[in-house]
Amino acid sequence: MERAEKREFVTELNEVFKASGSVVVAHYAGVTVAQMNDFRSKMRAAGGTVRVAKNRLAKIALQGTESEGMTDLFKGQTLIAFSEDPVTAPKVVMDFAKTNDKLVVLGGAMGATTLNAEGVKSLATLPSLDELRAKLLGLINAPATRVATVVAAPASQLARVFSAYAKKDEAA
C-alpha cells in the first residue's frame, strides 16, 4: 500500500471503530479462503462486516476512539468483525468459531468496554436488538389484548342474555 492509501484506510477504520456497536478481534491463521468467504457472507447477511487489517494500521486507527483499550489484542494474524448491533458480530463470530477451530477469538470491544474472549462469548448469547424489540412489543401488546377481552366480555354476556330471552319468547 502507498502512504495515501494507508492514510485513507486508517481514516476509514477509525470511523468504523467509532460507529460500531461492537468489534471482535480474532486470529484466523489456518482458515482457508473458501471458509473465510463463507464467514464473510454469513457476517454480511447478518448485517456485519469482516476485515483483515495490518495490526499497526489498526492500532493507529484505534487512537482517539472509545475502543482504544483493545490495542494489545492486535498481535499475529488478526481479523476484525464489527456491526452496528452490539450482538450481531459476536454471535456470527462465535457460531463460525464453533464449526472452525482455526478461528480463535481474542476479545473485542463494545463502546468503551474492552471485552476478553469470555466477554465476547457471553455477549453472543444475548438476544439481538430485533429480538428484544419483538419481545418488548409482545409484552406491551399482551395487556392491551387482555383489556380488549375484558371490555368485550360484558357486551357478549348481555347479548347472550337477550338471545336467551328471545328464545324463551319464541318458545312461549
Residue frames as a rotation matrix with the C-alpha (Angstrom) as fourth column:
MET 1
0.572 0.820 0.000 0.00
0.820 -0.572 0.000 0.00
0.000 0.000 -1.000 0.00
GLU 2
-0.281 -0.609 0.742 1.12
0.513 -0.749 -0.420 3.51
0.811 0.263 0.523 -0.68
ARG 3
-0.919 -0.183 -0.348 1.19
0.393 -0.429 -0.813 6.12
0.000 -0.885 0.466 2.04
ALA 4
-0.707 0.707 0.019 -2.01
-0.691 -0.696 0.196 7.85
0.152 0.125 0.980 0.82
GLU 5
-0.048 0.681 -0.731 -3.85
-0.250 0.700 0.669 4.51
0.967 0.215 0.137 0.70
LYS 6
-0.496 -0.212 -0.842 -2.72
0.681 0.507 -0.529 3.77
0.539 -0.835 -0.107 4.25
ARG 7
-0.990 0.137 -0.040 -3.97
-0.089 -0.812 -0.577 7.15
-0.111 -0.567 0.816 5.48
GLU 8
-0.373 0.900 -0.227 -7.33
-0.791 -0.180 0.585 6.59
0.485 0.398 0.779 3.79
PHE 9
-0.080 0.282 -0.956 -7.58
0.153 0.951 0.267 3.07
0.985 -0.125 -0.119 5.24
VAL 10
-0.780 -0.277 -0.561 -6.74
0.583 0.006 -0.813 4.28
0.228 -0.961 0.157 8.76
THR 11
-0.857 0.512 0.057 -9.36
-0.514 -0.840 -0.174 7.05
-0.041 -0.179 0.983 8.50
GLU 12
-0.122 0.830 -0.544 -11.97
-0.613 0.368 0.699 4.59
0.781 0.418 0.464 7.27
LEU 13
-0.212 -0.044 -0.976 -11.13
0.488 0.861 -0.145 2.09
0.847 -0.507 -0.161 10.03
ASN 14
-0.981 -0.147 -0.130 -11.24
0.190 -0.539 -0.821 4.88
0.050 -0.830 0.556 12.63
GLU 15
-0.511 0.859 0.016 -14.80
-0.827 -0.497 0.264 5.75
0.234 0.122 0.964 11.53
VAL 16
0.016 0.471 -0.882 -15.73
-0.155 0.873 0.463 2.06
0.988 0.129 0.086 11.75
PHE 17
-0.594 -0.320 -0.738 -14.43
0.621 0.400 -0.674 1.84
0.511 -0.859 -0.039 15.33
LYS 18
-0.969 0.246 0.041 -16.37
-0.227 -0.804 -0.549 4.97
-0.102 -0.541 0.835 16.30
ALA 19
-0.335 0.908 -0.250 -19.67
-0.903 -0.235 0.359 3.91
0.268 0.346 0.899 14.67
SER 20
-0.361 0.165 -0.918 -19.72
-0.121 0.968 0.222 0.19
0.925 0.191 -0.329 15.53
GLY 21
0.617 0.628 0.474 -21.84
-0.627 0.029 0.778 -1.21
0.475 -0.777 0.412 18.33
SER 22
0.685 -0.469 0.558 -19.30
-0.240 0.578 0.780 -3.97
-0.688 -0.668 0.283 18.89
VAL 23
0.387 -0.680 -0.623 -15.94
-0.830 0.037 -0.556 -5.06
0.401 0.733 -0.550 17.49
VAL 24
0.868 -0.149 0.474 -14.48
-0.124 0.859 0.497 -8.58
-0.481 -0.491 0.727 17.72
VAL 25
0.200 -0.882 -0.427 -10.80
-0.974 -0.129 -0.188 -9.38
0.110 0.453 -0.884 17.17
ALA 26
0.796 0.103 0.596 -9.78
-0.226 0.965 0.136 -12.95
-0.561 -0.243 0.791 16.30
HIS 27
-0.425 -0.902 -0.073 -6.82
-0.583 0.211 0.785 -14.95
-0.693 0.376 -0.615 14.97
TYR 28
0.680 0.713 -0.170 -7.53
-0.567 0.365 -0.739 -16.57
-0.465 0.599 0.652 11.63
ALA 29
-0.330 -0.889 -0.318 -4.30
-0.927 0.242 0.285 -18.46
-0.176 0.389 -0.904 10.89
GLY 30
-0.917 -0.093 0.387 -5.12
-0.045 0.990 0.131 -21.66
-0.396 0.103 -0.913 9.00
VAL 31
0.116 0.993 0.016 -8.57
0.069 0.008 -0.998 -20.60
-0.991 0.117 -0.067 7.80
THR 32
-0.503 -0.295 0.812 -8.90
0.768 0.279 0.577 -21.37
-0.396 0.914 0.086 4.09
VAL 33
-0.979 0.128 -0.159 -10.04
-0.189 -0.865 0.464 -18.82
-0.078 0.485 0.871 1.53
ALA 34
-0.478 0.851 -0.217 -13.31
0.125 0.310 0.942 -20.70
0.870 0.423 -0.255 0.99
GLN 35
-0.094 0.407 -0.908 -14.00
0.971 0.240 0.007 -20.75
0.221 -0.881 -0.418 4.73
MET 36
-0.726 -0.242 -0.644 -13.17
0.438 -0.885 -0.161 -17.04
-0.531 -0.399 0.748 5.00
ASN 37
-0.895 0.446 0.008 -15.52
-0.239 -0.496 0.835 -16.23
0.376 0.745 0.550 2.11
ASP 38
-0.181 0.837 -0.517 -18.25
0.544 0.523 0.657 -18.27
0.820 -0.162 -0.549 3.79
PHE 39
-0.277 -0.025 -0.961 -17.61
0.937 -0.228 -0.264 -16.42
-0.212 -0.973 0.086 7.07
ARG 40
-0.944 -0.124 -0.306 -17.76
0.065 -0.979 0.196 -13.04
-0.324 0.165 0.932 5.34
SER 41
-0.660 0.751 -0.010 -21.01
-0.101 -0.076 0.992 -13.89
0.744 0.656 0.126 3.57
LYS 42
-0.044 0.623 -0.781 -22.61
0.859 0.423 0.289 -15.03
0.511 -0.658 -0.553 6.86
MET 43
-0.499 -0.218 -0.839 -21.48
0.711 -0.656 -0.252 -11.82
-0.495 -0.722 0.483 8.54
ARG 44
-0.990 0.133 -0.044 -22.76
-0.131 -0.775 0.618 -9.69
0.048 0.618 0.785 5.65
ALA 45
-0.390 0.896 -0.210 -26.13
0.277 0.332 0.902 -11.46
0.878 0.294 -0.378 5.74
ALA 46
0.045 0.374 -0.926 -26.42
0.987 0.128 0.099 -10.72
0.155 -0.919 -0.363 9.47
GLY 47
0.879 0.324 0.350 -25.57
0.316 -0.945 0.080 -7.04
0.357 0.040 -0.933 8.98
GLY 48
0.676 -0.712 -0.188 -21.91
-0.031 -0.282 0.959 -7.03
-0.736 -0.642 -0.213 9.96
THR 49
0.808 -0.510 -0.295 -18.53
-0.421 -0.151 -0.894 -6.83
0.412 0.847 -0.337 8.26
VAL 50
0.727 -0.681 0.090 -15.23
0.434 0.556 0.709 -8.71
-0.533 -0.476 0.700 8.47
ARG 51
0.847 -0.531 -0.033 -11.95
-0.393 -0.582 -0.712 -7.01
0.359 0.616 -0.702 7.67
VAL 52
0.547 -0.810 -0.209 -8.35
0.829 0.492 0.265 -8.09
-0.112 -0.319 0.941 7.74
ALA 53
0.900 -0.250 0.358 -6.06
-0.162 -0.953 -0.258 -5.20
0.406 0.174 -0.897 8.59
LYS 54
-0.095 -0.976 -0.194 -2.41
0.328 0.153 -0.932 -4.75
0.940 -0.152 0.305 9.38
ASN 55
0.274 0.200 -0.941 -2.01
0.943 0.139 0.304 -4.63
0.191 -0.970 -0.151 13.14
ARG 56
-0.678 -0.627 -0.383 -0.01
0.682 -0.731 -0.010 -1.40
-0.274 -0.268 0.924 13.03
LEU 57
-0.814 0.429 0.391 -2.69
-0.019 -0.693 0.721 0.36
0.581 0.579 0.572 10.97
ALA 58
0.166 0.910 -0.380 -5.47
0.476 0.264 0.839 -0.98
0.863 -0.321 -0.389 13.23
LYS 59
-0.032 -0.259 -0.965 -3.67
0.992 -0.124 0.000 0.32
-0.120 -0.958 0.261 16.33
ILE 60
-0.953 -0.301 -0.021 -3.30
0.291 -0.937 0.195 3.75
-0.078 0.180 0.981 14.71
ALA 61
-0.496 0.841 0.215 -7.00
0.005 -0.245 0.969 3.72
0.868 0.482 0.117 13.75
LEU 62
0.149 0.557 -0.817 -7.98
0.826 0.384 0.413 2.89
0.544 -0.736 -0.403 17.35
GLN 63
-0.739 -0.505 -0.445 -6.38
0.670 -0.623 -0.405 6.08
-0.073 -0.597 0.799 18.67
GLY 64
-0.928 0.374 -0.009 -8.99
-0.373 -0.927 -0.030 8.61
-0.020 -0.024 1.000 19.74
THR 65
-0.171 0.902 -0.397 -11.87
-0.358 0.319 0.878 6.11
0.918 0.292 0.268 19.86
GLU 66
0.413 0.414 0.811 -13.72
-0.904 0.075 0.421 4.61
0.113 -0.907 0.405 22.83
SER 67
0.997 0.045 -0.065 -12.33
-0.046 0.999 -0.012 1.17
0.065 0.015 0.998 21.91
GLU 68
0.428 -0.903 0.034 -8.72
-0.674 -0.345 -0.653 2.24
0.601 0.257 -0.756 22.37
GLY 69
0.221 -0.304 0.927 -8.27
-0.897 0.309 0.315 -0.25
-0.383 -0.901 -0.204 25.22
MET 70
0.795 0.153 0.587 -8.14
-0.025 0.975 -0.220 -3.25
-0.606 0.160 0.780 22.88
THR 71
0.606 -0.606 -0.516 -4.87
-0.784 -0.345 -0.516 -2.28
0.134 0.717 -0.684 21.14
ASP 72
-0.329 -0.816 0.475 -2.97
-0.856 0.470 0.216 -5.15
-0.400 -0.335 -0.853 22.81
LEU 73
0.387 0.534 0.752 -5.20
-0.127 0.839 -0.530 -7.70
-0.913 0.109 0.392 21.03
PHE 74
0.940 0.004 -0.342 -3.60
-0.341 -0.087 -0.936 -6.91
-0.034 0.996 -0.081 17.68
LYS 75
-0.157 -0.968 0.196 -0.74
-0.816 0.239 0.526 -9.44
-0.556 -0.078 -0.828 17.56
GLY 76
-0.652 -0.134 0.746 -0.31
0.188 0.925 0.331 -12.06
-0.734 0.356 -0.578 14.87
GLN 77
-0.908 0.383 0.169 -2.77
0.163 -0.047 0.985 -12.71
0.385 0.923 -0.020 12.04
THR 78
-0.655 0.687 -0.316 -5.86
0.334 -0.112 -0.936 -10.87
-0.678 -0.718 -0.156 13.21
LEU 79
-0.594 0.590 0.546 -9.21
0.513 -0.244 0.823 -10.05
0.619 0.769 -0.158 11.67
ILE 80
-0.923 0.367 -0.120 -11.77
-0.164 -0.655 -0.738 -7.52
-0.349 -0.661 0.664 12.79
ALA 81
-0.505 0.854 0.121 -15.50
0.700 0.323 0.637 -8.27
0.505 0.406 -0.761 12.80
PHE 82
-0.925 0.186 -0.331 -17.88
0.083 -0.752 -0.654 -5.42
-0.370 -0.632 0.680 13.54
SER 83
-0.373 0.872 0.316 -21.53
0.751 0.084 0.654 -4.45
0.544 0.482 -0.687 13.37
GLU 84
-0.485 0.308 0.819 -23.84
-0.374 -0.919 0.124 -1.64
0.791 -0.246 0.560 14.41
ASP 85
0.700 0.712 0.061 -25.93
-0.429 0.350 0.833 -4.02
0.571 -0.609 0.551 16.52
PRO 86
0.039 -0.782 0.622 -23.76
-0.998 -0.065 -0.019 -4.92
0.056 -0.620 -0.783 19.55
VAL 87
0.207 0.110 0.972 -24.80
-0.489 0.872 0.006 -8.60
-0.848 -0.476 0.234 19.45
THR 88
0.920 0.298 -0.253 -24.58
-0.354 0.363 -0.862 -9.42
-0.165 0.883 0.439 15.72
ALA 89
0.300 -0.885 -0.357 -20.79
-0.727 0.030 -0.686 -9.56
0.617 0.465 -0.634 15.25
PRO 90
-0.494 -0.519 0.697 -20.08
-0.850 0.456 -0.263 -11.64
-0.181 -0.723 -0.667 18.39
LYS 91
0.339 0.720 0.605 -22.93
-0.497 0.683 -0.535 -14.03
-0.799 -0.120 0.590 17.54
VAL 92
0.924 0.011 -0.383 -21.73
-0.365 0.333 -0.870 -14.72
0.118 0.943 0.311 13.98
VAL 93
0.000 -0.998 -0.056 -18.07
-0.827 0.031 -0.562 -14.99
0.563 0.047 -0.825 15.05
MET 94
-0.408 -0.145 0.902 -18.86
-0.791 0.550 -0.269 -17.43
-0.457 -0.823 -0.339 17.86
ASP 95
0.666 0.682 0.302 -21.11
-0.383 0.660 -0.646 -19.53
-0.640 0.315 0.701 15.58
PHE 96
0.748 -0.452 -0.486 -18.34
-0.456 0.183 -0.871 -19.71
0.482 0.873 -0.069 13.00
ALA 97
-0.242 -0.898 0.367 -15.71
-0.909 0.078 -0.409 -20.48
0.339 -0.433 -0.836 15.67
LYS 98
0.193 0.386 0.902 -17.80
-0.696 0.702 -0.151 -23.47
-0.692 -0.598 0.404 16.85
THR 99
0.934 0.242 0.262 -17.51
0.010 0.716 -0.698 -25.12
-0.357 0.654 0.666 13.44
ASN 100
0.622 -0.769 0.149 -13.97
0.219 -0.012 -0.976 -23.95
0.752 0.640 0.161 12.69
ASP 101
0.795 -0.316 -0.517 -11.32
0.569 0.094 0.817 -24.40
-0.210 -0.944 0.254 15.38
LYS 102
-0.169 -0.896 0.410 -8.77
0.960 -0.243 -0.136 -22.34
0.221 0.370 0.902 13.41
LEU 103
-0.014 0.248 0.969 -10.65
0.062 -0.967 0.249 -19.12
0.998 0.064 -0.002 14.23
VAL 104
-0.235 -0.168 -0.957 -9.62
0.937 0.223 -0.269 -18.11
0.259 -0.960 0.105 17.76
VAL 105
0.615 0.533 0.581 -11.48
0.325 -0.843 0.430 -15.22
0.719 -0.075 -0.691 19.38
LEU 106
-0.482 -0.862 -0.158 -9.08
0.605 -0.197 -0.772 -12.94
0.634 -0.467 0.616 21.25
GLY 107
-0.462 0.366 -0.808 -11.51
0.662 -0.465 -0.589 -10.33
-0.591 -0.806 -0.028 22.55
GLY 108
-0.244 0.396 0.885 -13.15
0.793 -0.443 0.417 -7.15
0.558 0.804 -0.206 21.43
ALA 109
-0.958 -0.013 -0.286 -14.91
0.182 -0.799 -0.573 -4.00
-0.221 -0.601 0.768 22.48
MET 110
-0.026 0.967 0.252 -18.43
0.921 -0.075 0.383 -2.74
0.390 0.242 -0.889 22.94
GLY 111
0.872 0.223 0.436 -18.25
0.115 -0.959 0.261 1.03
0.476 -0.177 -0.861 23.13
ALA 112
0.270 -0.793 0.547 -15.74
-0.816 -0.490 -0.308 1.95
0.512 -0.363 -0.779 25.84
THR 113
0.555 0.003 0.832 -15.88
-0.629 0.656 0.417 -1.54
-0.544 -0.755 0.366 27.37
THR 114
-0.265 -0.704 -0.658 -13.00
-0.908 0.412 -0.074 -3.82
0.323 0.578 -0.749 26.41
LEU 115
0.730 0.605 0.318 -14.01
-0.665 0.736 0.127 -7.49
-0.157 -0.304 0.940 26.30
ASN 116
-0.523 -0.806 0.278 -11.93
-0.684 0.591 0.427 -10.62
-0.508 0.033 -0.861 26.66
ALA 117
-0.845 0.170 -0.507 -12.82
-0.298 0.638 0.710 -13.86
0.444 0.751 -0.488 24.83
GLU 118
-0.711 0.608 -0.354 -15.32
0.700 0.568 -0.432 -14.83
-0.061 -0.555 -0.830 27.57
GLY 119
-0.453 0.523 -0.722 -16.95
-0.019 -0.815 -0.578 -11.40
-0.891 -0.248 0.379 27.35
VAL 120
-0.632 0.186 -0.752 -17.44
-0.774 -0.197 0.602 -11.83
-0.036 0.963 0.268 23.61
LYS 121
-0.866 0.292 -0.406 -18.87
0.187 0.942 0.277 -15.32
0.463 0.164 -0.871 24.22
SER 122
-0.557 0.689 -0.465 -21.38
0.668 0.038 -0.744 -14.04
-0.494 -0.724 -0.481 26.79
LEU 123
-0.469 0.362 -0.805 -22.33
-0.464 -0.877 -0.124 -11.13
-0.751 0.316 0.580 24.51
ALA 124
-0.823 0.105 -0.558 -23.03
-0.493 0.357 0.793 -13.66
0.282 0.928 -0.243 21.74
THR 125
-0.794 0.540 -0.281 -25.60
0.594 0.788 -0.163 -15.43
0.133 -0.296 -0.946 23.94
LEU 126
-0.575 0.599 -0.557 -27.73
0.026 -0.667 -0.744 -12.29
-0.818 -0.443 0.368 24.33
PRO 127
0.234 0.708 0.666 -30.73
0.831 0.210 -0.515 -11.79
-0.504 0.674 -0.540 22.05
SER 128
-0.644 -0.481 0.594 -30.26
0.745 -0.572 0.344 -9.38
0.174 0.664 0.727 19.16
LEU 129
-0.923 0.252 -0.292 -31.77
-0.141 -0.925 -0.353 -5.90
-0.359 -0.285 0.889 19.09
ASP 130
-0.533 0.753 -0.386 -34.59
-0.628 -0.046 0.777 -7.03
0.567 0.657 0.497 16.79
GLU 131
-0.332 0.376 -0.865 -35.42
0.455 0.867 0.202 -9.97
0.826 -0.327 -0.459 19.07
LEU 132
-0.781 0.001 -0.624 -35.52
0.594 -0.307 -0.744 -7.65
-0.192 -0.952 0.239 22.09
ARG 133
-0.838 0.506 -0.206 -37.81
-0.539 -0.825 0.166 -5.25
-0.086 0.251 0.964 20.25
ALA 134
-0.363 0.716 -0.597 -40.15
-0.287 0.523 0.802 -8.12
0.886 0.463 0.016 19.35
LYS 135
-0.446 0.158 -0.881 -40.27
0.765 0.578 -0.284 -9.31
0.464 -0.801 -0.378 22.97
LEU 136
-0.901 0.072 -0.429 -40.94
0.212 -0.789 -0.577 -5.77
-0.380 -0.611 0.695 24.19
LEU 137
-0.674 0.691 -0.261 -43.73
-0.667 -0.418 0.617 -5.33
0.317 0.590 0.743 21.65
GLY 138
-0.310 0.534 -0.786 -45.22
0.188 0.845 0.500 -8.63
0.932 0.007 -0.362 22.76
LEU 139
-0.632 0.020 -0.775 -45.14
0.774 0.064 -0.630 -7.53
0.037 -0.998 -0.056 26.40
ILE 140
-0.892 0.309 -0.329 -46.75
-0.246 -0.944 -0.219 -4.21
-0.379 -0.115 0.918 25.56
ASN 141
-0.579 0.666 -0.470 -49.35
-0.602 0.040 0.797 -5.82
0.550 0.745 0.378 23.29
ALA 142
-0.675 0.280 -0.683 -50.39
0.435 0.898 -0.063 -8.54
0.595 -0.340 -0.728 25.78
PRO 143
-0.732 0.452 -0.510 -52.10
0.417 -0.294 -0.860 -6.23
-0.538 -0.842 0.027 28.32
ALA 144
-0.651 0.510 -0.562 -53.93
-0.695 -0.698 0.172 -4.43
-0.305 0.503 0.809 25.50
THR 145
-0.591 0.420 -0.689 -55.33
-0.279 0.695 0.663 -7.76
0.757 0.584 -0.294 24.29
ARG 146
-0.704 0.311 -0.639 -56.44
0.685 0.535 -0.494 -8.64
0.188 -0.786 -0.589 27.82
VAL 147
-0.748 0.432 -0.505 -58.12
-0.067 -0.805 -0.590 -5.24
-0.661 -0.407 0.630 28.23
ALA 148
-0.624 0.517 -0.585 -59.97
-0.756 -0.211 0.620 -5.72
0.197 0.830 0.522 24.95
THR 149
-0.568 0.426 -0.705 -61.29
0.195 0.901 0.387 -9.13
0.800 0.082 -0.594 26.02
VAL 150
-0.725 0.294 -0.623 -62.38
0.650 -0.007 -0.760 -7.80
-0.228 -0.956 -0.186 29.44
VAL 151
-0.710 0.458 -0.535 -64.15
-0.417 -0.885 -0.205 -4.83
-0.567 0.078 0.820 27.88
ALA 152
-0.558 0.480 -0.676 -65.84
-0.681 0.201 0.705 -7.03
0.474 0.854 0.214 25.26
ALA 153
-0.914 0.138 -0.382 -66.94
0.271 0.907 -0.321 -9.66
0.303 -0.397 -0.866 27.82
PRO 154
-0.626 0.744 -0.234 -69.90
0.097 -0.224 -0.970 -7.74
-0.774 -0.629 0.068 29.36
ALA 155
-0.279 0.520 -0.807 -71.24
-0.894 -0.447 0.021 -6.90
-0.350 0.728 0.590 25.91
SER 156
-0.616 0.027 -0.787 -71.12
-0.463 0.797 0.389 -10.54
0.637 0.604 -0.478 24.86
GLN 157
-0.915 0.327 -0.236 -72.78
0.391 0.574 -0.719 -11.62
-0.099 -0.751 -0.653 28.11
LEU 158
-0.458 0.761 -0.459 -75.52
-0.362 -0.631 -0.686 -9.05
-0.812 -0.148 0.565 27.54
ALA 159
-0.361 0.276 -0.891 -76.02
-0.919 0.058 0.390 -10.38
0.159 0.959 0.233 24.00
ARG 160
-0.860 0.018 -0.510 -76.35
0.035 0.999 -0.024 -13.93
0.509 -0.039 -0.860 25.38
VAL 161
-0.766 0.611 -0.198 -79.00
0.236 -0.019 -0.972 -12.78
-0.598 -0.791 -0.129 27.89
PHE 162
-0.263 0.669 -0.695 -81.02
-0.769 -0.581 -0.268 -11.06
-0.583 0.464 0.667 25.15
SER 163
-0.549 -0.011 -0.836 -80.68
-0.674 0.597 0.435 -14.16
0.494 0.802 -0.335 22.99
ALA 164
-0.950 0.187 -0.249 -81.95
0.293 0.809 -0.510 -16.35
0.106 -0.557 -0.824 25.82
TYR 165
-0.490 0.812 -0.318 -84.98
-0.088 -0.408 -0.909 -14.07
-0.868 -0.417 0.271 26.37
ALA 166
-0.273 0.364 -0.891 -85.69
-0.947 -0.266 0.182 -14.08
-0.170 0.893 0.417 22.63
LYS 167
-0.755 -0.025 -0.655 -85.61
-0.256 0.931 0.259 -17.90
0.603 0.364 -0.710 22.52
LYS 168
-0.878 0.448 -0.169 -87.86
0.343 0.341 -0.875 -18.04
-0.334 -0.826 -0.453 25.62
ASP 169
-0.320 0.766 -0.558 -90.36
-0.528 -0.633 -0.566 -15.70
-0.786 0.114 0.607 23.97
GLU 170
-0.412 0.120 -0.903 -90.31
-0.864 0.264 0.429 -17.81
0.290 0.957 -0.005 20.77
ALA 171
-0.910 0.022 -0.415 -90.88
0.103 0.979 -0.174 -20.98
0.402 -0.201 -0.893 22.75
ALA 172
-0.735 0.644 -0.213 -93.87
0.247 -0.039 -0.968 -19.49
-0.632 -0.764 -0.130 24.62
